[in-house]
Structures are given as C-alpha cells and as structure tokens.
Amino acid sequence: MTDTAPRRRPDNPGNEPSGSGEELRKTSVTRRGGGDPGSRGRTTIADGVVEKIAGLAARDVLGVHAMGSGLSRTFGAVRDRVPGSAKSNVTRGVKAEVGEVQTALDLEIVVDYGVSIADVARAVRENVISAVERMTGLEVVEVNIAVSDVKLPEEEDEEPEPRLQ
C-alpha cells in the first residue's frame, strides 16, 4: 500500500508552498516616535491666557456692566489714560488657577441695574466654561462669581467696558 497523503516536512509544518518563490515572509515595521504626532510633547497654558479668554467671554454677556471691584476699575481707568499703556485690561476681575488638565476661575463682576443677577451669573458661567474648554481643552471645574456692584442708570459711567461685536 502506498500512502497518497502529502507528507509534511519538519521545516514546513503547514504545507505552505516551498521552493517556488511563494514563501511568505513576516516583516516588522518599526515606527519612530510612536503614536499620533499631536500627542508628542507637552502643552502648557499660562494662567493669563485662561484669564483673558474668561474675561472676554464674561464681558460678552448682556447684563455684565464691568469686571473687577470699584478700586481695580478706578486704577484701570487711570492706567488707561496713561500714554503707552494698554487700552483695556481684559483680565481685570478674573483669577485663574490652571493645572495640567483642569482649571478653576474666580470672577468679580458689576451687573446692570434691573437684570436678574442669578440669570446673568448662569449665563456668564455657561459662556466662560464654553469658551475656555473649547479654546484650551482644559476642563473647567468651577467658576465662582462675586457680584461686587450694581450699575445704576443715573450713575456716571467711568468708562464702559468694551463688548465684542
């Protein structure tokens, strides 16, 4: 009796084609730098950057008359009149604590008379959180708001805060 079953050679355990140029080769590819190029390195964001973003976002809410306490606004108005100084201080009334992935903000605002302070505070929180998270990628863990004054209609305006158009 002759055996018609194909015989396996010890160096060819799976009966793959051999010797005919059809040998399968395993190749390994070595990647340099490993991973997405966007994840190589570290990005740090300064407190002042987050403060500017938050200050602009807060000022954009209707009902926010100004940022900062009366004293800081007075000093800011004097500083704005000095030649060569910055025209407006967008970080006035804003304090940020920035970590590696999270940030916390403290805002001091002056609201217009007649508006709902609770509604203005809610809108400021939403606008600030949205802007900071969108622009920085940081998680905003809290936005504390202190209302330091109410702007009455008959009060003389020091200098109105600029609004984004």
Salt bridges, closest charged atoms under 4 A:
ASP11 OD1 - ARG9 NE 3.77
ASP80 OD2 - ARG92 NH2 3.93
ASP112 OD1 - HIS65 ND1 3.23
ASP119 OD1 - ARG122 NH2 3.29
ASP149 OD2 - ARG73 NH2 3.97
ASP157 OD1 - HIS65 NE2 3.04
GLU158 OE1 - ARG73 NE 3.55
GLU159 OE2 - ARG81 NH2 3.52
GLU161 OE1 - ARG59 NE 2.78
GLU161 OE2 - ARG92 NH1 3.25
